[in-house]
Amino acid sequence: MQTVVVGMSGGVDSSVAALLLKRQGYRVIGLFMRNWEERDENGVCTAEDDFEDVKRVCDRLDIPYYAVNFAREYEARVFSRFLEEYRAGRTPNPDVLCNREIKFGPFKEYAEKLGADFIATGHYCGVSHEGGVHRLLKAKDAGKDQTYFLNQLTQDQLSNVLFPLAGLEKGEVRAIARSERLPTASKRDSTGVCFIGERNFRTFLQGYLPAQPGEIRTLDGTLVGEHIGLMYYTIGQRRGLDLGGRKGEDGRWFVVKKDVPSNTLYVSHGDESPLYSESCTVSGMNFIPAPFDEAECYAKFRYRQEEQRVRVKRRGEDGLTIQFEEPQRAVTSGQYAVLYDERQCLGGGVID
């Protein structure tokens, strides 16, 4: 009997993943990761509650479970990069780094020490292992597809991975959980960055990066207000600017640019044309099945965006130039551009 170690988060998705693998005849072990140890503003460590849910699910499924602490690795490999990106005025995506640096790194190594032939998670995506090539496939539930967050995985990281939820809709997953009376069947999905949770983002970030207020100007240089710190704003943002409307004009203010050296936030009113671009450059490109120099394919520049037709061309060792078929709104530095064909994720890189 082959052994699979399942990354158990305390949520319904990983709970059902473990259930399905046990039904398929695997010897299943649950493994819970502690990546963040700080308590929230109410003095609550949500990881403790999540681990209690993992225990209850594993007891229900009659499978062994363990917990492992990767807080040190997470701080060094993920959180430090998160802060560096914000200092540079960019908008990072720590969930992508967590998958590459923790869930399919130290987690995988630890699982193999437990005797794992495979590791598995509750991600909504699929994988194929054919002819020695490992491909990351889109999920059946397009609205929940999480390949965007896995775009940095390598061939080695995908080599012994299973994704049991590939062919299921979210509603089906909850129905399975209810039918088996799993304790997490009705548990609400977690939202936001894992180490921030439900806390106020600005309050959290200010504890690590003291805010530096500065000027808000229009693209022609007109001073229109003061911002509370560049790190709290992202390209295209409309809310929270605290700028009044212009007399006799319709439309809203929105962020179009951040100038870190001068600590200036640039905004526009009504006219969204400054937000649109026809191309972008990408660095740190990870090709999942195989590298290519030039191709026509699809891309996403943020999670939940519909795929956009693009032409890509290799630029240096790990860079790409991506030309858009249609102009794209608010393509943001620090986020990931992720490439696709009709059925699979081809990889991705950081937008410069």
Beta strands, then each sheet from edge to edge (+ up, - down):
strand 1: 3-7
strand 2: 27-34
strand 3: 65-69
strand 4: 118-120
strand 5: 126-130
strand 6: 133-137
strand 7: 161-162
strand 8: 214-218
strand 9: 223-227
strand 10: 253-259
strand 11: 264-269
strand 12: 276-287
strand 13: 294-300
strand 14: 308-315
strand 15: 319-329
strand 16: 336-340
strand 17: 344-351
sheet 1: 3+ 2+ 1+ 4+ 7+
sheet 2: 5+ 6- 17+ 12- 15+ 14- 13+ 16-
sheet 3: 9+ 8- 11- 10+
end
